[in-house]
Amino acid sequence: MDVAALEIALAFVSSAGVGLLVGLERERNPHTKAGLRTFALIAVLGTLCALLAQASGSGLVIAAGAIAVAATIGGAYLVDPATVADDSGTTTTIAALVVFGLGAANFYGHMRLAVGAGIVMTALLHFKTELEGAANRLTPTDLRSMLQFGAVTAIVLPLLPDEPLGPYGALNPFHIWLMVVLISGVSLAGYVAWRLTWVRQGLLLTGVLGGIASSTATTLAYARQARDGSQPRDASLIVILLANTTMFARVLLLTLIVAPAVAPSVAMSMVPALLLAVPVLIRRWRAASVQLAHPSQSQEAQRNPTQLAAALLFAAGYALVLLIAAWASEHVGAQGLYGLAFLSGLTDVDAITLSLMQLFNTQAAGVAVVATAVTLAVGANLLLKATLAWVAGGAALGRATALGFAGPLLGLAAGAVVIRQLG
């Protein structure tokens, strides 16, 4: 069998697998007119029509196949009116058309897309009850907030110039507004998780994803929510600690990807910081769980935390810090790379980390110097977060955040000493 024939055979087999996966879920509903075997055949039909369309040079073959699938499934429901009360057949018919399309896409070399979409579609069909319940629990205010977030993300952000402007070229409108988007998105995600009662899972997911997206945005958003009462203080604290603990893993991952030779040295500070953060996380997680298990009336009456005014205020403050850091780098640059790393870490750990890795790759700086500078940047960033939590969240949250960061800061300091000694 030649390579072309093998690829075609593989396309038919993988299409059948996608159809079987979706059909397995549909088979659970006794009222559907298409199940395990039917969906597998529909996917195979999609691949076959794509093959015939390629051979004949006409896409009408695929269109005819899609019409035939829709007519067959729809006709099966029309001839059996008894099922209409239980299942209108719309979902199954659309699912059949999607599976047909995935089968065709699979033939044209989009196997990963077809398999991934099949898995996602199966999940959507399976969690019908949960999704409908989630939609019913969202209020008009929630939906307006989602539309508002979509506007600032999809409309405003693409219109802004992505280039350095202003004094020292320190102000990038796109990046600054991106922080507004991140703050709004993190706040909205946490609020939706709360509204859907994914409380403990929501805290974990929001904290980790917030740390991946922007630990600074997450810290500010949840400090603000703790202060205005839209989120319990312990719940906000656990999200802040999780987000900043995730930052250690993110920095180490960036180093491993960009400059693998530096990763062992960077790990000497990042790993101890991460490990020393775990005990506080466990203790605070238990406190948050107790508080969330017995919510007060004020905690149950959650308010939508998406406040663009506060996000814009943060964007202005962020731009000011960028200007100060740029000025300091210009006039105090003689103090060396460590001072620059510390100042840059106040605003953006990722940027200075990637810059330092590039210095190593071009042999402009050694392993020990780069790893120490990264450690200083991360430490500076933690100090900034503790200040943000104190100012935006109040003294109680500020003290708790500072205590939570004490262990990681100690781990960073110890790691920096070891790096310098070994370097």
C-alpha positions in Angstrom: 0.0 0.0 0.0 1.5 3.4 -1.0 1.6 6.4 1.2 -1.4 8.2 -0.4 -3.6 5.1 0.1 -2.5 4.8 3.7 -3.3 8.4 4.4 -6.8 8.0 2.9 -7.4 4.8 5.0 -6.3 6.6 8.1 -8.6 9.5 7.3 -11.6 7.1 7.1 -10.6 5.3 10.3 -10.2 8.5 12.3 -13.5 9.9 10.9 -15.2 6.8 12.1 -13.7 7.3 15.5 -15.0 10.8 15.7 -18.5 9.6 14.7 -18.4 6.8 17.2 -17.5 9.2 20.0 -20.4 11.6 19.3 -22.7 8.7 18.5 -21.9 7.1 21.9 -23.2 10.2 23.6 -26.3 10.3 21.4 -27.0 6.6 22.0 -27.8 7.5 25.7 -30.9 9.3 24.6 -33.6 6.8 23.6 -35.5 9.3 21.6 -32.8 10.3 19.2 -33.0 9.0 15.6 -29.2 8.6 15.3 -26.9 6.7 17.5 -23.6 5.0 17.6 -23.6 3.3 14.2 -25.4 6.2 12.4 -23.0 8.9 13.5 -20.0 6.7 12.6 -21.5 6.2 9.1 -22.2 10.0 8.8 -18.6 10.8 9.6 -17.4 8.2 7.0 -19.8 9.7 4.5 -18.3 13.1 5.0 -14.8 11.7 4.3 -16.1 9.8 1.2 -17.9 12.9 -0.2 -14.6 14.9 0.3 -12.7 12.2 -1.6 -15.3 12.2 -4.4 -15.3 16.0 -4.5 -11.5 16.0 -4.9 -11.6 13.4 -7.6 -14.4 15.1 -9.6 -13.2 18.7 -8.9 -16.7 19.7 -7.7 -17.6 20.8 -4.2 -21.2 20.1 -5.0 -20.7 16.5 -3.9 -20.0 17.7 -0.3 -23.1 20.0 -0.4 -25.3 17.2 -1.7 -24.0 14.9 1.1 -24.8 17.5 3.8 -28.3 18.0 2.4 -28.9 14.2 2.4 -27.8 13.9 6.0 -30.0 16.7 7.1 -33.0 15.4 5.1 -32.5 11.9 6.5 -32.3 12.8 10.2 -35.0 15.5 9.9 -37.3 13.1 8.0 -36.9 10.5 10.7 -38.3 12.9 13.3 -41.2 14.0 11.0 -42.5 10.5 10.5 -42.5 9.9 14.2 -44.4 12.8 15.8 -44.4 11.0 19.2 -40.8 12.0 19.8 -41.4 15.7 19.2 -42.5 16.3 22.8 -39.3 14.8 24.2 -36.7 15.8 21.6 -37.4 18.2 18.7 -34.4 16.6 16.9 -32.7 20.0 16.2 -29.7 19.2 18.3 -29.2 15.7 16.8 -29.7 17.0 13.3 -27.1 19.8 13.7 -24.7 17.4 15.4 -25.0 15.0 12.5 -24.2 17.9 10.1 -21.2 18.9 12.1 -19.9 15.3 12.2 -20.4 15.1 8.4 -18.3 18.3 8.1 -15.6 17.0 10.4 -15.4 13.9 8.3 -14.9 16.0 5.2 -12.3 18.3 7.0 -10.5 15.2 8.2 -9.9 14.1 4.6 -8.3 17.4 3.7 -5.7 17.0 6.4 -7.3 18.6 9.4 -7.3 15.5 11.5 -6.3 17.2 14.8 -9.1 19.8 14.3 -11.6 17.1 13.5 -10.7 15.0 16.6 -10.5 18.0 18.9 -13.8 19.4 17.7 -15.4 16.0 18.1 -14.3 15.8 21.7 -15.6 19.3 22.4 -18.9 18.6 20.7 -19.4 15.4 22.7 -18.8 17.3 25.9 -21.3 20.0 24.9 -23.9 17.3 24.2 -23.2 15.4 27.4 -23.3 18.4 29.7 -26.7 19.7 28.4 -28.3 19.9 31.9 -25.4 21.6 33.5 -25.1 24.2 30.7 -28.8 24.9 30.7 -28.8 25.4 34.4 -25.8 27.7 34.2 -27.6 29.9 31.6 -30.7 30.1 33.8 -28.6 31.2 36.8 -27.1 34.1 34.9 -28.9 37.5 35.3 -29.3 40.2 32.7 -26.6 42.2 34.5 -24.2 39.2 34.1 -25.0 39.1 30.3 -24.5 42.8 29.9 -21.2 42.5 31.7 -20.1 39.8 29.3 -21.1 42.0 26.3 -19.1 44.9 27.8 -16.1 42.7 28.2 -16.4 41.5 24.7 -16.5 45.1 23.5 -13.3 46.2 25.3 -11.6 43.0 24.1 -12.8 42.5 20.5 -13.5 46.2 19.5 -11.2 48.5 21.4 -8.1 46.4 21.8 -7.5 45.7 18.1 -7.8 49.4 17.3 -4.9 50.5 19.5 -1.4 50.8 18.1 1.0 48.1 19.2 4.1 50.2 19.3 6.2 52.2 21.9 5.1 55.8 22.3 5.7 58.6 24.8 8.8 59.4 26.8 11.5 56.8 26.5 9.1 54.8 24.3 7.8 53.2 27.5 4.0 53.5 26.7 2.5 50.9 24.4 -1.3 51.6 24.2 -2.0 48.0 23.1 -0.2 46.4 26.1 -1.6 48.9 28.5 -5.2 48.2 27.4 -4.4 44.5 27.4 -4.0 44.9 31.2 -7.5 46.4 31.3 -8.8 43.4 29.4 -7.0 41.0 31.7 -8.3 42.7 34.8 -11.9 42.6 33.5 -11.5 39.1 32.3 -10.1 37.7 35.5 -12.8 39.5 37.5 -15.6 38.3 35.2 -14.3 34.7 35.2 -14.2 34.5 39.0 -17.7 36.0 39.2 -19.2 33.6 36.7 -17.6 30.7 38.5 -19.2 31.9 41.7 -22.6 32.4 40.1 -22.4 28.8 38.7 -21.6 27.5 42.2 -18.3 26.1 41.1 -16.9 27.5 44.3 -13.9 25.4 45.2 -13.2 24.4 41.6 -13.7 28.1 40.6 -11.1 29.3 43.0 -8.5 26.8 41.9 -9.2 27.4 38.2 -9.3 31.2 38.5 -6.1 31.3 40.6 -4.1 29.1 38.2 -5.4 30.6 35.0 -5.0 34.1 36.5 -1.4 33.3 37.2 -0.9 32.2 33.7 -2.5 35.2 32.2 -1.5 38.0 34.6 -0.8 37.5 38.3 -0.8 41.3 38.6 -4.2 41.7 37.2 -5.5 38.8 39.3 -4.0 40.3 42.5 -5.6 43.7 41.9 -9.0 42.3 40.8 -9.4 40.1 43.8 -8.0 42.6 46.3 -10.6 45.0 45.1 -13.4 42.4 45.4 -12.3 41.6 48.9 -12.5 45.2 49.9 -15.9 45.9 48.4 -17.4 42.7 49.8 -18.2 41.1 46.5 -15.8 38.2 47.4 -15.0 36.7 50.8 -11.5 37.8 51.9 -10.2 34.2 52.3 -11.5 33.3 48.9 -9.7 36.4 47.4 -6.6 35.6 49.2 -6.4 32.0 48.0 -6.8 33.2 44.4 -4.0 35.8 44.9 -1.7 33.3 46.4 -2.4 30.7 43.7 -1.9 33.2 40.9 1.5 34.2 42.2 2.6 30.7 43.0 1.8 29.8 39.4 4.1 32.7 38.3 7.1 30.7 39.6 6.2 27.8 37.4 5.6 30.1 34.4 9.0 31.8 34.7 10.7 28.4 35.0 8.8 27.1 31.9 9.8 30.2 29.9 13.4 29.7 30.8 13.3 26.1 29.9 11.9 26.9 26.5 14.1 29.9 25.6 17.4 29.1 27.3 17.4 25.5 28.7 21.0 25.8 29.9 19.9 28.5 32.4 16.9 26.5 33.7 18.8 24.5 36.4 20.1 27.7 37.9 16.7 29.5 37.8 15.1 26.4 39.4 17.4 26.9 42.4 15.3 29.9 43.3 11.9 29.2 41.7 11.5 25.7 43.1 12.2 26.7 46.8 9.8 29.6 46.4 7.1 27.4 45.0 7.5 24.8 47.7 7.5 27.3 50.5 4.2 28.7 49.2 2.4 25.4 49.5 2.0 25.2 53.3 0.3 28.7 53.4 -1.9 27.7 50.4 -3.1 24.6 52.2 -3.9 26.4 55.4 -5.7 29.3 53.6 -7.5 26.8 51.4 -9.1 25.2 54.4 -10.1 28.5 55.8 -11.7 29.6 52.5 -13.5 26.3 52.3 -15.1 26.8 55.7 -16.1 30.3 54.9 -17.6 29.4 51.5 -19.4 26.4 53.0 -21.3 28.7 55.4 -21.7 32.0 53.4 -23.2 35.0 55.1 -26.1 36.8 53.5 -23.8 39.5 52.2 -21.6 37.0 50.6 -24.5 35.3 48.9 -25.6 38.6 47.3 -22.7 38.7 45.0 -22.3 41.8 42.9 -20.8 41.8 39.4 -17.2 42.8 39.9 -16.5 44.0 36.3 -15.8 47.7 36.9 -14.1 49.3 34.0 -13.4 52.5 35.9 -11.2 50.7 38.4 -9.5 48.8 35.5 -8.8 52.1 33.7 -7.4 53.5 36.9 -5.1 50.6 37.1 -4.1 51.1 33.5 -3.1 54.7 34.3 -1.1 53.6 37.3 0.6 50.9 35.3 1.6 53.4 32.6 3.0 55.6 35.3 5.1 52.8 36.7 6.3 52.0 33.2 7.5 55.6 32.8 9.3 55.6 36.1 11.0 52.3 35.4 12.1 53.7 32.0 13.4 56.8 33.5 15.3 54.9 36.2 16.7 52.5 33.6 17.9 55.5 31.6 19.6 57.4 34.5 20.6 54.6 36.9 21.6 52.1 34.3 25.3 52.2 35.4 24.3 50.2 38.5 24.0 47.2 36.2 21.7 44.5 35.1 20.5 43.7 38.6 19.0 47.1 39.1 17.3 47.0 35.7 15.9 43.5 36.5 14.5 44.7 39.8 12.9 47.8 38.2 11.5 45.9 35.2 10.2 43.1 37.5 7.9 45.7 39.1 5.8 45.9 36.0 6.4 42.8 33.8 8.3 39.6 34.9 7.8 37.9 31.5 9.4 40.7 29.5 12.6 41.0 31.6 12.8 37.2 31.8 12.8 36.8 28.0 15.2 39.7 27.7 17.6 38.1 30.1 17.4 34.8 28.3 18.2 36.6 25.1 21.3 38.1 26.7 22.5 34.7 27.7 21.8 33.3 24.2 23.9 36.0 22.7 26.6 35.4 25.3 26.2 38.9 26.7 25.7 37.6 30.2 26.6 34.4 32.1 24.3 31.8 33.7 24.7 33.0 37.3 24.1 36.7 36.3 21.0 35.9 34.3 19.5 33.6 36.9 20.2 36.1 39.7 18.6 38.9 37.7 15.5 36.8 37.0 15.2 36.0 40.8 15.5 39.7 41.6 12.7 40.5 39.0 10.4 37.9 40.5 11.1 39.1 44.0 10.4 42.7 43.0 7.1 41.6 41.4 6.0 39.9 44.6 6.8 43.0 46.6 4.7 45.0 44.2 1.8 42.5 44.5 1.9 42.7 48.3 1.6 46.5 48.0 -1.2 46.3 45.6 -3.1 43.9 47.8 -2.6 46.2 50.8 -3.7 49.4 48.9 -6.6 47.9 46.9 -7.8 45.2 49.4 -7.2 46.9 52.8 -4.9 46.3 55.7 -6.2 42.8 56.6 -5.8 41.4 53.1 -2.5 43.2 52.8 -1.1 41.6 55.9 -2.3 38.1 54.9 -0.8 38.5 51.5 2.5 39.7 52.9 2.6 36.7 55.2 1.7 34.4 52.3 4.6 35.9 50.3 7.1 35.7 53.1 8.0 32.0 52.4 8.4 32.4 48.7 10.5 35.6 49.2 12.7 33.7 51.6 13.1 30.9 49.0 14.0 33.4 46.3 16.6 35.0 48.6 18.2 31.6 49.5 18.2 30.6 45.9 19.9 33.8 44.8 22.7 33.2 47.4 23.2 29.6 46.2 23.2 30.8 42.5 25.9 33.4 43.3 28.0 30.9 45.2 27.9 28.2 42.6 28.3 30.8 39.8 
